[in-house]
């Protein structure tokens, strides 16, 4: 197949179908009639020799070939769009739009206060939204442009994504002030003897810590298990429980909730917190600006490691 066999608008329509999964919605987005969308899809099916989308009660489901085609088509369209608009200057003070960040509840606690304050001063017309990494298909939503960037420990975002290291941090033990462990040093025996709060944070790499401790034979008396970190401060403040958490979260919770934290007695690896963006958004002025703000506010080292910037 040659490029001359295709109309660029057909590829745009294909990409809209990948995102919307409904002919009626694509027709609205592109300002076409539903028969026109169906006719264009029929031509694409004939050109590619594949059904591309199968009609189901829940919408148009892409075939394996369409899934395979989606990333290169989306990347090519994004590069064309960026090339055509490369001279358009992005002025955050004059832009009115919404932007979405994928992050955990840890991220909302650690990053959002400073980020929102910065945007209110420099980009008052930008409305910020967050989505929990585990509540959406983050990979698909970033590819489709529904999520602009993601921040956190996200091992599932590899092929097709760029990433930039923000910082490394260790895990610590967090508990209320006056707790019997609230002293200069915490031993592994003390840790084993304590009652624990465990957070099962789906969709992130934090669960590997519990797995590593199990493999190392570190047994704990788990008194409470919760699915997120947002209630940790309230729970520890009023109980004798101990939680293993990332250090920056401990720093944010310690003063407001009257908590203390100590280095973890187990040999746990440091974790890397990165900002991620899809390759299709790499040259987007708005995306470049947002991730630049994030790096300026939170990156420990402003020097970009080329190995970390690779997709």
C-alpha positions in Angstrom: 0.0 0.0 0.0 1.2 3.5 -0.9 0.5 6.7 1.0 -1.3 8.0 -2.1 -3.9 5.2 -1.6 -5.0 6.9 1.6 -6.8 10.1 2.5 -5.4 11.7 5.6 -8.9 12.3 6.9 -9.5 8.5 6.8 -6.6 8.1 9.3 -8.0 10.8 11.5 -11.4 9.0 11.4 -9.7 5.8 12.3 -8.0 7.3 15.3 -11.2 8.9 16.5 -12.9 5.5 16.2 -10.1 4.0 18.4 -10.9 6.6 21.1 -14.6 7.0 20.9 -15.7 3.4 19.7 -19.0 4.8 18.4 -19.8 5.9 14.8 -22.3 8.5 16.1 -19.8 10.1 18.4 -17.1 10.2 15.7 -19.7 11.8 13.3 -20.3 14.5 15.9 -16.6 15.1 16.6 -15.7 15.3 12.9 -18.8 17.2 11.7 -19.9 14.4 9.4 -23.1 12.3 9.0 -23.1 8.8 10.3 -23.5 7.3 6.8 -20.4 9.3 5.8 -18.4 7.8 8.7 -19.6 4.3 7.8 -18.7 4.7 4.1 -15.2 5.9 5.1 -14.8 3.0 7.4 -15.9 0.6 4.6 -13.2 2.1 2.3 -10.6 1.6 5.1 -11.6 -2.0 5.6 -11.2 -2.6 1.8 -7.8 -0.9 1.7 -6.4 -2.8 4.7 -8.2 -6.1 4.1 -9.4 -6.2 7.7 -12.6 -5.5 9.5 -10.8 -3.0 11.8 -13.8 -2.6 14.1 -16.4 -5.1 15.1 -19.9 -3.8 16.1 -20.9 -5.0 19.5 -23.6 -3.9 22.1 -20.9 -1.9 23.9 -19.6 -0.2 20.8 -17.1 -0.7 18.0 -14.4 -3.0 19.2 -11.0 -2.8 17.4 -9.6 -6.0 15.8 -6.0 -7.1 16.7 -4.8 -5.5 13.5 -6.4 -2.2 14.3 -4.8 -2.3 17.8 -1.5 -2.9 16.2 -2.1 0.0 13.7 -3.3 2.5 16.3 0.1 3.4 17.8 2.0 4.2 14.6 -1.0 6.0 13.1 -1.5 8.1 16.3 2.2 8.9 16.5 2.3 10.0 12.8 -0.8 12.2 13.2 0.6 13.8 16.3 3.9 14.5 14.5 2.0 16.1 11.6 0.0 18.2 14.0 3.1 19.3 15.9 4.9 20.2 12.7 2.0 22.3 11.4 1.8 24.2 14.7 5.4 24.4 15.8 5.4 28.2 15.4 2.4 28.6 17.6 3.6 30.0 21.0 2.1 28.5 24.1 1.3 31.2 26.6 -0.1 29.6 29.8 -1.4 32.9 31.1 -3.7 33.2 28.0 -4.8 29.6 27.6 -8.2 28.3 28.8 -8.3 24.5 28.8 -8.4 21.5 31.1 -5.5 19.2 31.7 -5.4 15.8 33.4 -2.7 14.1 35.4 -2.7 10.4 36.4 -1.4 9.9 39.9 -2.0 8.0 43.1 -3.5 9.4 46.3 0.2 9.7 47.4 0.7 12.0 44.4 -2.3 14.1 45.3 -1.0 14.7 48.8 2.7 15.3 47.8 2.3 17.1 44.5 -1.0 18.9 44.2 -0.7 21.7 46.8 2.4 23.2 45.2 1.2 22.4 41.6 -2.2 24.0 42.0 -0.7 27.1 43.7 1.8 27.5 40.8 -0.9 27.1 38.1 -3.2 29.6 39.9 -0.4 32.2 39.5 0.9 31.4 36.0 -2.1 29.7 34.2 -5.4 30.8 35.8 -7.3 29.6 32.8 -6.1 26.0 33.1 -8.4 23.6 35.0 -6.5 20.7 36.5 -8.0 17.2 37.0 -6.5 14.0 38.3 -7.4 10.4 37.8 -6.2 7.5 39.9 -3.8 5.3 38.0 -5.7 2.2 39.0 -9.1 3.6 38.2 -8.5 4.0 34.4 -6.6 2.2 31.7 -3.8 4.7 32.0 -1.9 3.5 28.9 -4.9 3.8 26.6 -6.1 7.0 28.1 -2.6 8.7 27.7 -2.4 7.4 24.1 -5.8 8.8 23.4 -4.9 12.1 24.9 -7.4 11.9 27.7 -4.6 12.0 30.3 -1.7 14.4 29.6 1.0 13.1 32.0 1.3 10.6 34.8 3.5 10.9 37.9 4.6 8.0 40.2 6.0 4.6 40.4 4.4 3.1 37.2 6.3 0.1 35.8 3.5 -0.6 33.3 4.3 2.5 31.3 7.2 1.5 29.1 6.9 1.1 25.3 5.6 4.2 23.6 6.3 6.5 26.6 8.9 9.0 27.6 9.8 9.4 31.2 11.9 11.9 33.3 13.2 11.1 36.8 11.9 13.4 39.5 13.5 11.9 42.6 14.4 8.8 44.4 13.1 8.1 47.9 13.3 5.4 50.5 10.6 3.7 52.5 10.2 4.6 56.2 8.1 3.4 59.2 5.4 5.9 60.1 3.6 6.0 63.5 2.0 8.4 66.0 4.2 10.6 68.2 4.6 8.9 71.6 4.4 5.4 70.1 6.6 2.9 71.9 8.8 2.8 68.7 9.2 6.6 68.7 12.9 6.6 69.5 16.2 7.1 67.8 16.5 3.8 66.0 14.1 1.1 65.0 15.3 -2.6 64.9 13.9 -5.4 62.8 12.8 -7.1 66.0 10.8 -4.0 67.0 9.3 -3.9 63.5 8.2 -7.5 63.6 6.6 -7.1 67.0 4.5 -4.1 66.0 1.0 -4.2 64.7 0.8 -3.0 61.1 -1.3 -1.0 58.7 -0.7 -2.3 55.1 -1.7 -0.3 52.0 -2.5 -2.3 48.9 -2.1 0.3 46.2 -3.1 -1.4 42.9 -1.7 -0.1 39.7 1.6 1.1 41.2 4.9 -0.5 42.1 4.5 -0.1 45.9 3.1 -3.6 46.3 6.6 -4.9 45.5 7.7 -3.9 48.9 5.3 -6.2 50.7 6.4 -9.0 48.3 10.1 -8.3 48.9 9.5 -8.5 52.7 7.7 -11.8 52.4 10.5 -13.2 50.3 13.0 -12.0 52.9 11.0 -13.9 55.6 9.9 -10.7 57.4 6.6 -11.6 59.0 4.3 -8.9 60.3 1.1 -8.9 62.4 -1.2 -7.1 60.0 -4.1 -5.6 61.9 -5.6 -3.5 59.1 -5.4 -3.5 55.2 -6.7 -0.6 53.2 -6.7 0.0 49.4 -5.2 3.6 49.4 -3.0 5.9 51.3 -5.4 8.8 51.8 -6.6 7.6 55.3 -3.2 6.7 56.6 -2.6 9.9 58.7 -6.0 9.7 60.4 -5.6 6.0 61.2 -2.1 6.2 62.6 -2.9 9.3 64.6 -5.5 7.4 66.6 -4.0 3.9 66.9 -0.8 2.0 67.7 -0.4 0.8 64.2 2.8 1.2 62.1 2.8 1.8 58.3 5.6 1.4 55.7 5.3 4.4 53.4 7.4 6.4 51.0 9.4 9.1 52.8 7.9 12.1 51.0 4.5 11.0 52.1 5.7 10.7 55.7 7.1 14.2 55.5 3.8 15.6 54.4 1.8 13.7 57.0 4.0 14.0 60.0 3.2 17.6 61.2 -0.5 17.8 60.4 -1.3 14.4 62.1 1.3 14.4 64.9 3.3 11.5 63.5 6.9 10.4 63.6 8.9 8.3 61.1 12.2 6.4 61.2 14.4 4.7 58.5 13.0 1.2 57.7 15.0 -1.5 59.5 14.7 -3.9 56.5 16.9 -3.6 53.5 14.4 -2.2 51.0 15.5 -0.6 47.7 14.9 3.1 47.0 12.2 3.8 44.5 12.2 6.1 41.5 9.3 8.6 41.0 9.1 9.7 37.4 6.9 11.8 35.2 5.6 10.0 32.1 4.1 11.2 28.9 3.1 9.4 25.7 5.3 9.8 22.6 2.4 11.4 20.7 2.4 14.3 23.2 6.2 14.7 23.2 6.2 17.9 21.1 2.8 19.3 22.3 3.5 22.8 23.6 0.9 22.4 26.4 2.3 19.0 27.5 5.9 20.3 27.4 4.9 23.3 29.6 3.0 21.1 32.1 5.8 18.6 32.5 8.3 21.4 32.7 6.5 22.9 35.6 6.3 19.5 37.4 10.1 19.0 36.9 10.9 22.5 38.1 8.9 22.0 41.2 9.8 18.5 42.2 12.9 17.2 40.4 15.9 16.8 42.6 18.3 17.2 39.6 17.5 19.3 36.7 19.9 17.5 34.4 18.1 15.1 32.1 19.6 11.6 31.8 19.4 10.6 28.1 18.8 7.0 29.1 15.8 8.0 31.2 14.4 10.2 28.4 14.2 7.2 26.0 10.9 5.8 25.2 
